[in-house]
Amino acid sequence: MNVEELISSGQLELYVLGLLPPEEMETVAQMAAQHPEVRAAMDDIAGTLENFALAQATTPPPQLKRNIEAELFGEPLEYTTKVVNMTPPDLPPMRSNRWAIAASIAAAVALGISTAYFYNQNVQMQDQLANLQKDNTQMQLALSDMQADSKQMHTMMTVMTDEHTQPVRLNGMEIAPKAKAMIYWNKEKGATYIDPSGLPEVASNEQYQLWAIVDGKPVDLGVISKTPGFYEMKTVTAPQAFAITLEPMGGKPTPTMEKMYVLGKI
C-alpha cells in the first residue's frame, strides 16, 4: 500500500482511535515515521478529534455535585428550625387589670416575634426550593448538551472510520497562510463533512462558504456554521477539489475568488 492509498483507506483514523490490530498499528507507525505526509494526515485527524472535544466541553453548574450526591445517597436537606417556647412564665395571681394588660402585651410581642421568625424561615426555604429548581433546569440543559455532543461524536466516528470516506486537507492561501480545514468526502454516497476549526474568526456580518470544484466549475456546498463542530454539508459527485471562501452572511451563489481562504485537491 502506497502513501496515497493509506491516507484514503481510513486506516489512519482507526490508528488514531486505537482500533487497529497490533500488527497493523505497527505498520502504520512505520509508514508515519518514513513519510511526513502520513504524519501530517494523522496530526490533522487527531486535531479534529481534539478540537471537537474542546469545543463541546461543558462546565457543570456549581451545585451539580451536591445535588447528585443527594440523589445517590438520599441525604435530605438540612433545615434548622428554632423552637420558640410559647408557654408564658409562671405569674402570681392577677391583682389588677394592669397585670392582665402587661401579660397580654407580652404574649402579643412573643407571638409577633415567632411569626416573623417562621416567616423568615419560610422565605429561606422558598429560596432554597427556587435554587433547587434552577439547579435541576441547569442539569437538564447539561444533559441535553451531552446527548447532542454524543450524537455528533458518534456521527464523526462513523464518518471517519468508513472505508469509503476520503479525507481531504485544505491548506491556507495567500490571504491566510496559516488557515486550514479538513473535509471528509464519501466516495460512494457523495456525503461531505467538514471540520472548520482551523479557520480564522470573522466579523459578525461575514461567513465562510464551502465549494466543490466539479469539471472546473465551483459548486455551492453551503455556508459553514460559526459554532465549532463537525458538520454535514451538501452532497457532491466527482469533485476534483474543495475550497472555502469568505462571503457576506448567508453566502452567495458564486464564490468571491479574491477571498478564497483554503484549497485542497483530491
N, C-alpha and C positions, 0 to 999 in steps of 0.2 A: 504494500500500500504506500503510495507516494504522499507528499505533504498535502496537496490539494484534496485528495481523496480522504485523508484523515480528518482534515478540518471540516469537511462537509458531511462526514459519516455520522456525526452525533456522538462519537466516542469521547470527544473532549469534554462534552457536557457530563457524560457519565463518569469520566475520570474525576472532574472537579467535585461531583457529588459523592464520589467514593463508591460507585455502584458497579464498577468493572471487576471481573475476576482478577485474582492476583497476577497471573501471567500477563494479562492484557494491560493491567496497571503499569507493570514494569516496562512493557513495550512502548506505551505512550510516554512514559517518563524519559525513556531513552531518546525517542523522537524529539521531545521538547528540549532535551539537552543539546541535540545536534542541530536543530533548526529553529532560529529565532522567531520565524513566523508562526510556528506551532506554539511557542512560549507566549507570544503576544496574543494569540487567539484564546489561550487558556486564561490569561490575565483578564481579557475582556469578559469572558464568561463569569469568572469569579467576581469581577467588578459589578456585573449586572446583578448577581445574587446579593452581594453586599449592599449595593445601593437600594435595592428593593427592601431589604430587611431594615435598613436605617430609615428609609422614607416612611415605612409603615409602623415604626415603633410608637407605642402609645404609653404615656405616663399615667399610671393608675391614680385615682383620687387618694388623698392622704388618709381618709378613713377606711379605705378598702380592706386593709389587713385586719383592722379591729372588727369590721363587720363580718368578714369571712370567718374569723376565729369564733365570733359569737354564734354564727350559723353552724359551725362544725362542732363546737363543744357545749352549745346550749347555755352559754353564760348570760343570765338576764341582765338588763341594765340596772345599775345600782342607783337608786334614788334615796337621798337622805331626807327623812321626814321628821321634823321636830314635833314632839307631842307636848301640847300646852295643857297644863293642869287647869281644868275649868272649875275645880271644886274650891269654893272660897274658904279662907281660913276660919277657924272657929272664932266666933264672936260672942261676946257676952250678951245677955238678953237685952233687946232693944228697950231703951228707956225713953226715947223721944223720937220724933219724926226726923230729927237731924241725922241720927244714926241710920235710919232707913234710907234717907236720901243719899248719904255717903256710900252705903253699900250698893245702891242702885247705880251710882256713877261709876264705882269701881268695877262692877260687873259689866257695865257698858263699855268701859275702856278696855277691859280684858277681852271682851267679845270683838271689839274693833281691831285690837292687835292680832288676835288669832285669825280673824277674817282676812286681814291684809297679808299675814304670813302665808296662809294657804292659797291666797290669790297669786302671790309671787311664786309659790311652788308650782301652781298650775301653769303659769306663764312659762316657767323654765321647762316644764315637761312638754308644753306645746312647742317650744323652740327646739327641744331635743328631737321631738317627733318630726318636725319640719326638716331638721338636718338629716335624719334617717331617710326620709323620703327623697331628699336631694341626693344623698349617697346612693340610694337604690337606683335613681334615674341615671346617675353617672356610671354605675356598674352596668346597667342595661346598655348604655351607649358604648361603653368599652367592650362589652361582649359582642355587640353588633359590629363594631370595627374589627374585632378579632376574627369574626366569622367571614367578613368581607376580605380581610387580608389572607385568611386561609384559602378562600376560594381563588383569589388571584394568584397566590403562590402555587396552588395545585395546577392552575392553567399554565403558568410559566414552566413548571417542571415537565408537564405533559408535552408542551411545545418543544422545549429544548432537548428532550430525550427522544423525540420522534425521529425515526430513521429517514423520513422524507424531508426533515427540516434542514435548510441550508443557512447557516449564519453568514451574514454579510457585514463587514465592518465599514462604517462610513467615517472617512477622515476629514479633518478640517481643511477648508480652502483658505485663500489669501486673506479674506475678511476676518477669519477667526481660526488661525492655525492650530490652536490647542483644542478646538471643538471636536467632538466625536459622538457617534451614536451606533447602536447595534440593531440590525434588522434580522429577524428570523422568518424566513420565507419557506413555505411548504410547497415543494416542487410538484406534489401530486394534486393538492387541493387549491393551490394559489393563495392560501391564507397568509396574511402578512402581519407580523407583530413587531413592536418597536420598544426599545429601551432608550429613552431620550435623555437619560440622566447626565450625559456628558456635554449637553448643550448649554451655552451661557444663558443667564437670565435676561429677559427682555422687558420692555415697557408694557404698561397695562393695556395699551391700545394696539399691541402687536402680538403675533402668534406664529409659531412655526408650522409649516405645511410640508407633508411628505409627498414625493413624486416618484413614480417609476418611469424609467426610460424604456419605451417599447417601440421597436422599429425606428429608433432615433428621435421619437417624439415624447414629450412629458405627459404622463397620465396622472391625474389627481388621485391620491390615496387618502386624502382627508387631512384636516388640521389636527395638531398634536396637543393634547391636554397639558396645561401648565402645572398640574399636580404631578409630582414624581410617581412613577409606577411603571407597569408593564402593560402595554395597550395593544388591542387588536385594531388594525386599520382595514381599509378596503382590500378585497382580493385582486390579484393581478396574475395574468398568464404570460409566460415567456418574457420577463423583464431582462434587460441587459445591464441595468444599473439602478441604483436608488439615490435620490438626492433630497436635501431638505433646504428650503428657502424660508426667509423671514418675510411675512406678509402682514397686512392690516388684520385686525381681529376678525375672525370668521373666514379668512382665506380668500383666494382669488381663483378664477377659472384657468388662468395661465400664470406660470412662475415668474417672479422678478429675478432674472438671471444674475444681476449685479449683487443680489443679496443671498446668493447660494452659500450656505454655511458649511455643509459637508456633502461628500460624494463618495459612493462606493460601487465598484463594478463587480459583477458576478463572474 
